[in-house]
Amino acid sequence: MSRRLPQEGGVYLQAEDECAAMHMCIGAALGGFKAMTATSGPGFILYADPYGWALGCETLWWFSIQDGSGR
């Protein structure tokens, strides 16, 4: 994705953890951009803080949990 996204007119950013990634996505949403983030699983709990902040600010965004483990 890091190679393909710029070819399609997107921007790829590497965050230091899930909390930072979610804050970047919320900031992009507040700026009127589409954004996405992903995690490998255990780091999902770090989304809780920015998730609560986004709800409190009434930020328009979409949240989806995808399970790619084949279960």
Stockholm file with secondary structure:
# STOCKHOLM 1.0

chainA/1-71         MSRRLPQEGGVYLQAEDECAAMHMCIGAALGGFKAMTATSGPGFILYADPYGWALGCETLWWFSIQDGSGR
#=GR chainA/1-71 SS CTTHHHHTTCCCCCCSSHHHHHHHHHHHHHTTCCCCCCCCSGGGGGGHHHHHHHHHTTCCCCCCCCCCSCC
#=GC SS_cons        CTTHHHHTTCCCCCCSSHHHHHHHHHHHHHTTCCCCCCCCSGGGGGGHHHHHHHHHTTCCCCCCCCCCSCC
//
